[in-house]
Amino acid sequence: MNVMVIGGGGREHAIVKKLRENPEITALYALPGNGGMAREAICVPIGATDLTAIAAFAKEKAIDYAVVTPDDPLVLGAVDLLEGQGVPCFGPNKAAAMLEGSKAFAKDFMQRHNIPTAAYKTFTDPEAALSYVASCPLPTVVKADGLALGKGVVIAETREAAAEAVRAAMCEGKFGHSGETVVVEEFLTGPEVSVLAFTDGKTVVPMVSSMDHKRALDNDQGLNTGGMGTVAPNPFYTEDVARRCMAEIFLPTVRGMAAEGRPFKGCLYFGLMLTPQGPKVIEYNCRFGDPETQVVLALLGSDLFTVMRAVTEERLEEAEVRFKKGAAACVILASKGYPLSYQKGFEIEMPEDVRPHVLYAGAKEKDGKLVTSGGRVLGVVGTGATLPEALALAYARAEEITFANKFYRRDIGKRALEA
């Protein structure tokens, strides 16, 4: 079978590595992929949002199956376009991807279906938003409505910070059309948990839980990033919590979307806060999370391609979805200066025995060498019987990789170990 994966980061590399395990796949393409993924897939220089070129490539190469992973092409309708020309896909269509494409839609949807989430107000008028944040409880959370590369959320401790966030989104156009509407919501407290789930629109099969580390620096200091590392499973996500989430959040979400004529098929990401009142949804993502995927798929014992096709064909109930016992850890190696400005183009060197445990994100080939090309450069993965074992392996491998301006957090998994 000819299969293509849309996207070019560490998440896509993790997916490509798992798909490679299935012998039915004869040709595996990554669009655009990256320099480090070239060992596992044929990388094609077509951008993830160039839907016309993606559709033409699918026709030219007689693609039998497509995995659409990033948020942008999903929200733009890549699945609708490809399935319209007869290519089965893993990923939600445009109508279902609204769960991530619009925070206002997601919040209103949760309210309609009694799914626990933070109290909120939605604004399309900047003056009304500014008037509200001048007197609302602090801290408060200001969110741009649309996609903003993970940078559209501000936790405001002061009224000045809240007003600045509103003005940046609504008046200064920091996020383009995504910031024309903002959601201002209650600040929740408690441990955070990420749960990815396979769903075919009827059945929900949660994957192993994980814990992300968003801040750039140790002890959760510094700016928010796309994620500096992850561990799985998340010790705060107990069996009791899992049962509550299935009954109060996961099933109501999937059933609610089906009832509204937007059946969700693909990977549904639940960003949860375990508050004193119980689990609540912070956000939905309509795809695999990054860097959660890097640890979750490291523990997947079943064949990923078989599960994906069961989702597409709406027979997930029959599929075997099994996770290995033990733990996984991923440490992100970044370019110094990320998430702000940073230099790139530095050669990456690593021992051959480390290479199979590395997932490439901001890396490209130049003159036959692998060089840095982004803020988050590599994800280094370790697995073990226990979390300390997994972390020790990931950090030992991270130490053996060199490139100029390399930096990474030294405390990934610390909160999980303390728990």
N, C-alpha and C positions, 0 to 999 in steps of 0.2 A: 504493500500500500504506500502511496505517496502522501506524506503528512507535512503540513506546515504549521509552525508556531509563530504567531505575530508578537513582536517585542524584542528587546535586546538588552535586558538587564540580568541581574543575579537571579531573580525569580524565574525568568525564562530559561536560564542556564540549568537551574534545578529541575525544571519541567522536562527540558530536552534530555538531560541525563537519565531521568526515570523512563521516558518514552523509548529511549535507546534499548531498554531491557526487553522490549517486545519484538520477537523475531518476525512478526508479520509486517513490520514497517521496513520497507526496502529503501525508500528515499526520505530523508528528514531534512526539511528546510527551516531556516530561521530568518524572519524578515523584521528588522535588518540583522539581528544577531549582533555579535561583537567578536573581536579578534580572538578572545579566549575560548569562545564556543565552537570555533572552527574544527576542533577535533571530534566533536559529536554531531555536528550538523553542517549542512551547506548554507553558508551565510549569503544572503541576497540583499544588496543595498537598496531596499525599498522601505521607506519610513512607515511606522505603525499606523499613521493617520492618513496615508496616501491610499485611500480606499479604491480609487479607480485602478491604480497600478497593482494593488493586491489582487483585485478581482481578475485583472488581465493575466497576472502570473498564475493564478489558480487554474485558469482555463488553459494556458499554454502548457503547463506541466501536468495536466490532468490530475489535479489534487483530489484525493479521496476523502480527506478529513482535515479540518482546520481547528487549531486551538487559539482562541483570541484571548490574550491575557491582560493587556493594559486597559486602564479605564477609558482613555480617550476614544480608541476605535470602537469600544463597546457602546459608549454613549452616542457616538456618531452613527451607529447602525451597521457596523461591519458584519455582524452575524446575519442581519436581515438581507444584506446585499449578497453575501456568499451563499446562504441557503436558497436565495431566490434563483441562483444559477446552478443549484443542485449539489452544493458542497455541504455535507453535514458539518456542524460546528459544535465545539464545546465552548459555552459562554452564553449569557443572556442576550435576548434581542433588545432593541432600542427602548421599547416600552418598559421592560423589566429593569434595564440598567438605570432607569430614573431613580431607583433607590439610592444610588451613589451620585448620579448626575445632578440631583437637586436636593439639598438638605431641607429646604422648605417642604418639598413633596414628601420626603422621608418622615419628617416630624408630623406632618398632617396625617400621613398614612398610619403612623403608630398611634396617634390620638384616635383615629377612626376605629382601630382594631384593639384598643385597650392594651397596647404593648408598653411596658414600663420604660420611661425615658425621662430626661430632665424637663422641667417646665420651661416654656419658651414663648417668644413672640417673634413674628416675622415682619420685616419692614421693607417697603419699596421706596419710601420717602426719607431722604437723609435727615431732614429736620425732625421728623417724628422719632427716628432712631436715636438721634442726639438728645432729644428731650427725655426719652426713656432711660438712657444710660446715665443721665444726670441725677437720677434718683433711685435706680434699681439696686437691689442688694449686691454687695461686693464680697469676694471676687465674682466676676461674671465672664461669660464666654461669648465672644463675637465671632461668627462664622460667615464667610462668603458662601453664597448659596451654591454655586457651581464648582466645577473642578478647578483646583488651584495648585496642582503639583504638591499637595500635602502641606501647603504653606498658608492656606486661607483661614486658619483658626488661631485666634488670639485669646489667651487667658489673661484678662485684665484685672490687676490687683487694685488699680486706682481709677477714678472717674476720668482722669486725663488720658490714661492708657486706653480706656474703653472708647472715648470720643475719638482718639487718634485712629483706632482700628476702624471705626465706622467711616471716618473721613477718607482714610486710605482706600477702603473698598468702594464706597459709594460716590465720593466726590473726586478723588484723584485717579480713579480707574486702575489701581494697582493690579487687579486681577481681571481686567477687561470686563466682558459681559458677565462673568461669574460673580462679580461683586455688586451688580446692580440691585440685587436683593440680598439682605443679610438676615441671619437668624441670631437673636440674642437669647442665650439660655442660662439656666441655673447652673452654678458650679457644683459638680458632684464630688464626693470624696469616697475613697476606698481603693482596694487593689484593682488594677486593670487586668483584664484577660482578653486575649484574642482567640476566637474560635472560628476556624474555617469549616464550612460544611458543604458536602456534595448534596445537590438536590436536583431532581428531575421535574420539579413542579408539583410533586405529590409526596414523595418520600424524602426525608431529611436524614442524612448520615453525617454527624459531626466528626471531624478529624480530631487528632490529639490537640489539646489546648496548648497555648504558647504565651510567652511574656516578651514584649518588645521593650527596647530601651531607646527612647526618642531623643533625649538630650545629648548634645555633642560631647560633654565632658563628664568625668567621673562624679559620682554622688549626685547624679541627675542635675548637674549644673550646665550652664551654657544654653545656646540656642536650640530650638527644636530642629530635628533633622528628619530625613526619611526613615531613620532607624539605624542605630549603631551596633545592634546585636540582638539576638533572641535566644531563648531557651525553651525547651519543651520536655515534658509537660509542665504546665503552670501549677505549682503546689496549692495555690489558692482555689483552684477549680476542682473542688471535691465532688464526690458522687452525688451528694445532696444538692449542691449548686447546679450540677449538670442536669439533674432531674427537673429542677425548677426552671432552668433555662429552656429545656425542651418543651415543657408544658406552657410556660408563660411568654416565651419569646420566639423560639425557632419555628415550632409548628404554626402558631398564629401568624407569623410573617409569611410563610410559604402559602398557607391557606388563604390569607388575606389578599396576597398578590394574585392568586388564581381566581378568587372571587371577583376581583376588580378587572379581570380580563388581561392580566399581565403575568401569566405564569412564568416563574423564574426557573431557568434551567442552567446549571453551571456550578460555579463555586460561589457561595454566598458567605461573606466575611462579616462576623458579628464582633464589633468592638464593644466590650462590656465593662461596666464599673460595678464592682460588688459593694454596694452602698449598705449602710446600716439597715435600710428598709428592704434590702434584697437586690438581686441583679437588675441593672438597667442598661438600655442600649445607649452608647455614646454615639456610635455611627455604624452605618452599613457600608461595606464596599461590595461592588458587584463582580469581584474577581479575587484570585489568590493575592494575599498580602505579601509585601516585600519589606523586611526580610523574614517574615514568619514562614513562608513557603520553604525556605532553605532548611529549616529544622523539621518541619512537619513531614515533608516528603522524605527526609532522611530516615524517618521512622515508619514509613508506609511499607507494609509487608506484602500488600497485594499489587497486582500489575496495574499501573496507572492508566494505560491506554484502554484496557478492558473496562475499568470503572468509568472512564470518560465516555466511552461509547454507550454504556448502560444508561448514563445520564441523558445523552442525546436521544436515545431510543425509548426513553421513559420506562425503563425496566430496572431501575436502581434497586428496587426491593429484592430482586433476585441476585444481585451482585455480591461478591465477597469483598468486603472492605475491612482489611485487617491491619492493625498497627503492632509493631514490635514492642516488646517490653524494653525498659531502659530509658535513656534520656539522650537528647541532642542539644548541642550548643553551636551558635554561629557568631563569630566575632568579625565585625566589619573593619577592614583596613581602608582608611580614607586619606584624602589629600589634605595636608595641613592648610587650614583656612576655611574648609568646608564647615557650615553650609553657606558661607559668604564667598569671597573671592579666593582662588587658589591657582597655583601653577600646574601645568600638566605637560605630558610629553617625556616623563622620566621612565627609564627602562626598569622593568619588573624582572626580578630574578628569584627563582625558587628551586629547591631540589626536586628531582623527578618523583620521589616517593611522596612528596607533599601535594603535587599537582592534582591527583584524583580527588582530593578533599577540598578543592578550591573552586568557588563559583565566581565567574567573572561578571562584573557590572560595568565600571568605567575603565575599560581596557580596550586597546586596539592594536592591530599589527602595523608596524612601520619599519620598512627596510628589513623585514624578516625577524624583527624583535617585537616583543610585547611591551607596550608603553602605557602609562596612565593617560586616561582621556576624560575623567570625570571626578566628581567629589567623592562618591563612594566607589572605591576601586575594586575591592575583592571581598568576598565572604568566605571565611575559613571555618570549616565545619568539623566538629568532633562528635562521635557517638560513644556511649558506654553503658555499662549496667547501671551506673548512678550518675547524677548530675555532676558531682565533683570530678568523676573520671572523664566525662564528656568535655567539661570546661578545660581540664588539664591538657587534653589532646588538642583542642582548638587553639589554646594559647601557645602550646609548644610549636604547633605548625605555623602560627602567625609570626612567631619569633624568627623562623627560618626564611621568611619572605622579606626581600629587601627592595625598596625603591626610595628615591629622594623624597623628603617631606611626608613620609609615612606617619600616620598617627592613628591611635585606636584607644578605646576605653579599656581600662584595666579591671573594671568591676562588673562586667557582664555576668549576670546570674547571682550577684551578691544578695539581692532582695529575696530571690527564690531560695537560696541556701538558708537565709535567716528565718524564712517561713517554715 
